Every structure is written in structure tokens, then in C-alpha cells.
């Protein structure tokens, strides 16, 4: 199950990259892998996204989007991390 989550995170990274955000999957020795996303035009705008139970989740524990739609999830992340001037 966790390998599926990792693959879903990689798909999300591709979608985020295509929207001009900096994103990478982070694997930790203890804990779930997650995507670290940064707006390169406003580096203080950043978020961590996890995948579990076939859904993407915000870092604060709220369900964000279903994992079988990484493009839809990326749109939501991009909207949240958009700088006011963008």
C-alpha cells in the first residue's frame, strides 16, 4: 500500500512541476513519504502533502483531493501557494 502512495506522490510532483512549482518526494526513515512543494516566486509559500487511503492530505491533516486525480490536486495546491501578484 505504501508503494502505491509513493507512486501517487510522484505523479503529483509531475503535475506540480508542470505548474511552475518546485516539488519533490521526501522519504524519511521514520514516517510516511510526503511531497514538499515550494512556490519559487515566493519561497515562504510552501506546503507538505501526504498520500494515504487513496487521498492526498494537507499537512494539517485535512483531506485535500482524491489521489486518482493528481492534476486536480495540483490545481488546489497551486491555488493555495499562489503569491498575491501571480
C-alpha positions as CSV (number, residue, x, y, z in Angstrom):
1,X,0.0,0.0,0.0
2,X,2.8,2.5,0.8
3,X,4.4,1.9,-2.6
4,X,1.2,2.9,-4.2
5,X,1.2,6.1,-2.1
6,X,4.7,6.8,-3.2
7,X,3.8,6.4,-6.9
8,X,0.8,8.7,-6.4
9,X,3.1,11.3,-4.8
10,X,5.5,11.1,-7.8
11,X,2.5,11.7,-10.1
12,X,1.6,14.8,-8.0
13,X,5.2,16.1,-8.3
14,X,5.0,15.9,-12.1
15,X,1.8,17.9,-12.1
16,X,3.1,20.5,-9.7
17,X,6.3,20.8,-11.7
18,X,4.3,21.5,-14.8
19,X,2.6,24.4,-13.0
20,X,6.0,26.0,-12.2
21,X,6.2,24.9,-8.5
22,X,9.2,23.2,-7.0
23,X,8.2,19.8,-5.7
24,X,9.9,16.6,-4.6
25,X,9.1,13.5,-2.8
26,X,10.8,13.3,0.6
27,X,11.3,9.9,2.2
28,X,12.1,9.8,5.9
29,X,13.4,6.8,7.8
30,X,10.5,7.1,10.3
31,X,7.2,8.2,8.9
32,X,5.4,8.5,5.6
33,X,6.9,9.9,2.5
34,X,5.5,13.3,1.5
35,X,5.7,15.9,-1.2
36,X,7.5,19.2,-0.3
37,X,6.1,22.0,-2.5
38,X,7.5,25.5,-2.7
39,X,6.5,28.5,-4.8
40,X,9.8,29.6,-6.4
41,X,8.4,33.1,-6.7
42,X,7.6,33.4,-3.0
43,X,9.6,30.7,-1.1
44,X,7.8,31.4,2.1
45,X,4.8,29.8,0.4
46,X,5.3,26.1,0.9
47,X,3.4,23.0,1.9
48,X,3.8,19.3,2.6
49,X,1.3,16.9,1.1
50,X,0.9,13.2,2.1
51,X,-1.0,10.4,0.4
52,X,-2.9,7.8,2.4
53,X,-6.1,5.8,1.9
54,X,-6.1,6.8,-1.8
55,X,-6.4,10.5,-1.0
56,X,-4.0,13.5,-0.8
57,X,-3.9,15.3,2.5
58,X,-2.7,18.7,3.6
59,X,0.0,18.9,6.3
60,X,-2.6,19.9,8.9
61,X,-4.5,16.7,8.4
62,X,-7.4,17.8,6.2
63,X,-8.2,15.7,3.2
64,X,-7.4,17.7,0.1
65,X,-8.3,15.6,-3.0
66,X,-8.6,12.1,-4.3
67,X,-5.3,10.5,-5.3
68,X,-6.5,9.2,-8.7
69,X,-6.7,12.8,-9.9
70,X,-3.2,14.3,-9.4
71,X,-3.9,17.2,-11.8
72,X,-6.9,18.3,-9.7
73,X,-4.8,18.1,-6.6
74,X,-2.0,20.1,-8.2
75,X,-4.5,22.8,-9.1
76,X,-5.6,23.1,-5.5
77,X,-2.0,23.3,-4.2
78,X,-1.1,25.8,-6.9
79,X,-4.0,28.0,-5.8
80,X,-3.1,27.8,-2.1
81,X,0.6,28.6,-2.8
82,X,-0.1,31.4,-5.3
83,X,1.5,34.7,-4.5
84,X,-0.8,37.7,-4.5
85,X,0.9,39.2,-7.5
86,X,0.8,36.0,-9.6
